[in-house]
Amino acid sequence: MARRKVGNLMALAVLSVVVQRPMHPYEMASMLRARGKEADMGVKWGSLYTVVRNMEKHGLIEAVETVRQGGRPERTIYRITDDGRAEMVDWVRELISVPDRERTRFQAGLSVLAAVAPEEAERLLRQRLAALETDRADKRAAHEQHSAEMPRLFLIENEYELALLDAEMAWVRAVLDELSAGTFAGIEQWRHFHETGEVPAELAEIAERGSLTD
């Protein structure tokens, strides 16, 4: 992946709005909030001014004027530069074409699922599934509402999020079916460990090796 002059995704968010017209940071934040970019990019609003300064330093945007309205502080208006346009396009190309899989908190929990008994794992997964179903229903309703007002192009990231939720829910349901039916591979060894505190010999050997593939 390319090494970015300003690697914070907030910079890409800023480029995506100033490409439309010059604006000052307060306008940038207002527009990004209106578009829900904090959900798409994990935007941290406290870093906006630092990111804007870094973008100006590296020539991605440039100040065009400073304005004052009434008793408000002066505000600097920025516009995108040719380098900024090129950076934005290259960044989007990379994000769309190059997989960069991030580990989730859920995956971290699954990696140490043996810490709880099978019955508790089933309860916790059912709790998660219920939360996912509620989240999906809310997001689906919002997406349908916005679809009536906006082109699909501006909502496609929402489609992707819904698809990820559907995939996760399907996987969780499949695991729950195995746990409830007792067909989850190794469940008896797992249960034995929690009932006795003794790690079965074959599992202890794997744990000592540290990897299933060693």
LINVEN-V832265 format. One record per residue. N is the residue number from 0. PHI is phi as a letter, one per 20 degrees, with the letter a starting at -180 (999 if undefined). NEAR is the number of other C-alpha atoms within 12 Angstrom. D_LAST is the distance of its C-alpha to the last C-alpha in Angstrom with 1 decimal. Layout:
n phi near d_last
N PHI NEAR D_LAST
N PHI NEAR D_LAST
//
This chain:
n phi near d_last
0 999 15 29.5
1 f 14 32.9
2 e 11 33.7
3 e 21 36.5
4 f 22 39.6
5 c 29 39.5
6 e 19 36.1
7 f 25 37.1
8 f 30 37.4
9 g 34 40.8
10 f 44 42.0
11 f 39 41.2
12 f 40 43.0
13 f 51 46.0
14 g 44 46.2
15 f 32 46.2
16 d 33 49.4
17 f 34 51.3
18 f 26 51.0
19 f 16 53.6
20 a 20 56.1
21 f 26 56.4
22 a 31 56.0
23 e 33 55.5
24 g 36 52.4
25 f 25 54.0
26 f 22 54.6
27 g 36 51.0
28 f 31 49.7
29 f 20 52.2
30 f 23 51.2
31 f 30 47.5
32 f 22 48.0
33 f 13 50.2
34 e 24 47.4
35 m 20 44.8
36 f 29 42.6
37 f 22 41.2
38 f 20 39.3
39 f 23 38.1
40 c 21 37.1
41 m 19 36.6
42 f 24 39.8
43 d 22 40.8
44 f 27 44.5
45 f 15 44.9
46 e 19 43.3
47 g 28 45.7
48 f 24 48.3
49 f 19 45.7
50 f 30 44.1
51 f 40 47.5
52 f 23 48.5
53 f 23 45.3
54 f 37 45.9
55 f 28 49.5
56 g 17 48.4
57 e 22 46.2
58 m 24 48.9
59 e 33 47.4
60 c 40 50.4
61 b 28 53.8
62 f 25 56.5
63 d 18 59.7
64 a 15 61.9
65 c 17 62.3
66 c 17 64.2
67 c 13 65.6
68 d 10 66.8
69 l 8 69.3
70 e 8 68.1
71 f 8 64.4
72 f 12 62.5
73 f 15 62.2
74 c 22 59.5
75 e 26 58.1
76 e 25 57.6
77 d 35 54.9
78 c 32 54.4
79 f 34 51.5
80 d 26 51.7
81 f 17 50.8
82 f 22 47.7
83 f 34 46.9
84 f 25 47.4
85 f 21 45.1
86 f 32 42.4
87 g 33 42.6
88 f 18 42.4
89 f 21 39.5
90 f 29 37.6
91 f 21 38.2
92 g 15 37.1
93 f 17 33.8
94 f 18 33.2
95 f 13 34.1
96 e 11 32.3
97 d 13 29.0
98 f 10 26.4
99 c 10 25.4
100 f 8 23.5
101 e 9 24.1
102 f 11 22.1
103 e 10 24.5
104 f 10 25.3
105 f 16 24.8
106 f 13 21.2
107 f 11 20.7
108 f 16 22.4
109 f 18 20.3
110 f 14 17.1
111 c 14 18.6
112 f 20 20.8
113 f 25 19.9
114 f 18 22.3
115 d 24 25.2
116 f 24 26.2
117 g 32 26.1
118 f 26 29.9
119 f 20 29.8
120 g 29 27.1
121 f 28 29.5
122 f 19 32.4
123 f 23 30.7
124 f 31 29.7
125 f 24 33.3
126 f 18 34.6
127 f 22 32.5
128 f 26 33.7
129 f 18 37.3
130 f 18 37.0
131 f 27 35.5
132 f 23 38.3
133 f 17 40.9
134 f 20 39.4
135 f 27 39.3
136 f 17 42.9
137 f 17 44.1
138 f 27 42.4
139 f 24 43.6
140 f 17 47.1
141 f 20 47.1
142 f 25 45.8
143 f 20 48.5
144 f 15 51.1
145 f 20 50.1
146 f 19 49.8
147 f 13 53.5
148 d 13 54.3
149 c 15 51.8
150 f 13 50.5
151 g 17 47.1
152 g 13 45.9
153 e 19 46.2
154 c 26 44.3
155 f 17 41.4
156 f 21 38.9
157 f 28 40.1
158 g 24 39.4
159 f 20 35.8
160 f 21 35.5
161 f 26 36.9
162 f 17 34.6
163 f 18 31.5
164 f 27 33.2
165 f 23 33.8
166 f 18 30.2
167 f 23 28.9
168 f 26 31.6
169 f 18 30.8
170 f 19 27.1
171 f 29 28.1
172 f 23 30.7
173 f 20 28.3
174 f 27 26.0
175 f 27 29.2
176 f 17 30.4
177 f 20 27.3
178 f 28 27.6
179 f 20 31.3
180 e 15 31.1
181 m 19 28.4
182 e 15 26.3
183 f 21 23.4
184 g 14 20.3
185 n 18 19.5
186 f 27 22.6
187 f 21 24.0
188 f 24 21.1
189 f 31 21.3
190 f 26 25.1
191 g 20 24.9
192 g 23 23.0
193 f 21 25.8
194 e 16 28.6
195 d 13 27.7
196 m 15 25.5
197 d 15 23.2
198 e 22 19.5
199 g 21 18.8
200 g 14 16.9
201 f 16 14.2
202 f 22 13.8
203 f 17 14.0
204 f 14 11.2
205 f 15 8.9
206 f 17 10.8
207 f 13 10.5
208 f 12 6.7
209 n 11 7.7
210 b 12 5.5
211 f 12 5.9
212 d 7 3.8
213 f 9 0.0
//
